[in-house]
Structures are given as structure tokens and as C-alpha cells.
Amino acid sequence: MTTSVFATLPPDWQAWIRDNLARACSPHDMADSMARSGQYSMAFARAAIGEALGAAPLAPDRCAALPQVDTSRNRLAVDGRAVDILCALRQPRLVLLGNVLDEDECDAIVAHCAGRYTRSTVTSEADGASTVHEGRTSEMAFIQRGESALADRIEQRLAAIAQWPPDRGEPFQLQKYGVAQEYRPHFDWLNPDSDGHRAHLRRGGQRLATFILYLSAVEEGGGTAFPNLGLEVFPRKGNALFFLNTDAGQRPDQQTLHAGCPVVRGTKIIANKWLRQGVY
């Protein structure tokens, strides 16, 4: 009789696998954690977790690679439109895209959320609660999947651009900044070492990448700045900024520190779309 791979694991590892599967953690993320512990190979970890699931050895994740924008050409043909590659940075990966949305689409998304804004919050690292923070002074609104046919179409467009399944993305989060409003330097990735963020990591895994859609014309200010890179991207209606939040091993990247600079004149409205490791 052949001994199962799972049965050869020490009891603490067996309990760890059962507990994490019961919490609906991603099996592929679990296998990666086991391999990074240095105690087991990736093949062994996949086999053990696959047995615990009552299935064949866990196959390599077809979406194990990071979201990625193809910059081998100057334009992408997506959803019947030509999306321009305006600027690209390799490390950390950052791509500025033009003509992602047209003016009518921007205006329709803005109109859809009119009257729905509340004070913006951040996710507390202590307990995971949504908390008002002095460093984020904007207002926010959400568009859930299925709520707007236009938003769903744009979501599919972004999925094609990033080569990432649409069900691995959070709902659109709109942010409205008036004069002097800002979001001070912060990271989009979730901190796996904080209790509050771990609760959110259990629902879809890490935020691997960010899309920022610029939905309004801003007269002055309101750029997206990356202090560690000496880079500032100025908002232009219809453009989008894509950047990875993690390194190639899907670990948080400290270089991705960024900020929403204060608006000097006008109103800045953006839509954030965060791409997760797993289904959200």
C-alpha cells in the first residue's frame, strides 16, 4: 500500500493545512507558503494539499503569473478601441495607458455615483475595520459587479489589458478630491504581518496590482506621486495608470509607495480597481 503524501507530514503541518482550507484560503497560496518555509518542495506541497482536498495533486495555477500589460507594441487593441502605451517602467512595473475610456464613459461613471460619496476610509491594520484617517481626505463611492452594465464592460476591458480574470478584481472604488484634498504616501498591498489585513487576505489573497482610472479633467495638481521613484503622473481624463504592488514572488514591494497629491484647482475623480491573487 502506498503511503499518502499528506500522511507523512508532521501533525502541526496537517493541522495547518486543514485549518487554512477550512478558512477558504487559496490552495496555491498555501503551497507557496510551504515551499517558502524551506521544508518542502513545491511539488510535495501541492501533492499534500491536493490530497487534503480529496483531489489529485494540486496542479500549477494557470494564473500563477502576475497581472501584466503587454508593452511590446505602442498600442493595444482592446474592446474595439486602441489603447495607447504612453510610458512604462520596468522595476517596479508601472504602465501609463491612454484612451482606456472615452469622455462619455468617464462622464457616465461619474454621474452614476453622484450623490453617493462618503468620507474615505482606510483598512485598519489592527482589526481590519474601515477607519477615517487624517492622511486620506477624499470622498469615496463604490460600484459593485453587476450594478452597471458600463462598469462591467470597463471591468472586462481592464481584465483584457492586464491579462487577469475579472473575478479576481475588487469592485470599482471611486475617489473624489476637491481643492487641497489628498491621500498621503501609502501602499495598496495588504500587510500579511498585521491582524487586520490578514482578515482581508483570506478573501481573495494579496492585491497584486492596481489600476487608477482618471475620470475628470483637473486644472492643477492632483498627480499620483511615487516618492521612492521620483515620479509623478498627472491626471488626464480617459487615461489609466497600472502598477504592480508586489515583486515577482508576489511579496509586497516597498518601492510602490505612492500618494494622491493635493488638488490645487478643480476636482479630481478617479476609479481604483485592485487585482487580487484569487477570486474576490
RATAWO-V33575 format. One line per field, one symbol per residue. phi: phi as a letter, one per 20 degrees, with the letter a starting at -180 (. if undefined). psi: psi as a letter, one per 20 degrees, with the letter a starting at -180 (. if undefined). burial: I if it has 24 or more other ideal C-beta (glycine too) atoms within 12 Angstrom, else O. A space follows every 50 residues. Layout:
phi->???
psi->???
burial->???
This chain:
phi->.efffgfeffgfffffffffffemffgffffffffffnecffffffffff ffemcfggfgffdfffgbdfdfcebdeclmceeeeeabdebffbceddmf cegffgffffffdgndfcgfccefffcnffcfcfecdedcbccffnfcff ffffgffffffelbgffdcfffdecddegmfbcfgbdefeefedffffff ffdomfffbcddeedcedfbnmfdddgfdmccdefcgnebddbeecefem dgdffegbbefgfebncdcccecdedfcfd
psi->pppqghhiqqhhhghgggghhhjkqphhhghggghiiihqrhgggggghg hhikarppqppikhrqqppokiriqpopkjroppohqpphorpppppqkh qrghgghggghhjpjjqrpqrrophgjjqpppphiojaqqqqoqpihphg hhghghghhggilpphikqrqpoqpppapiqrorprqhqpoijqgghhhh hiniaqnhrppopoiqppgpajroqnhiikpppqpppirqppqqirahjk qpohijprqoqqpgpappprpqopprgap.
burial->OOOOIIOOIOOOIOOIIOOIIOOOIIIIIIIIIIOOOOOIOIOIIIIIII IIIOOOIIOOIOIIOIIIIOOOOOOIOIOOOOIIIIIIIOOIIIIIIIII IIOOIIOOIIOIIOOOOOOIOIIOIOOOOOOOOOOIIIIIIIIOIOOIOI IIIIIOIIIIIIOIIIOIIIIIIIIIIIOOIIIOOIIIIIIIOOOOIOOI IIIIIIIIIIIIIIIIOIOOIIIIIIOOIOIOIIIIIIIIIIIIIIOOOI IIIOIIIIIIIIIOOOIIIIIIIIIIIIOI
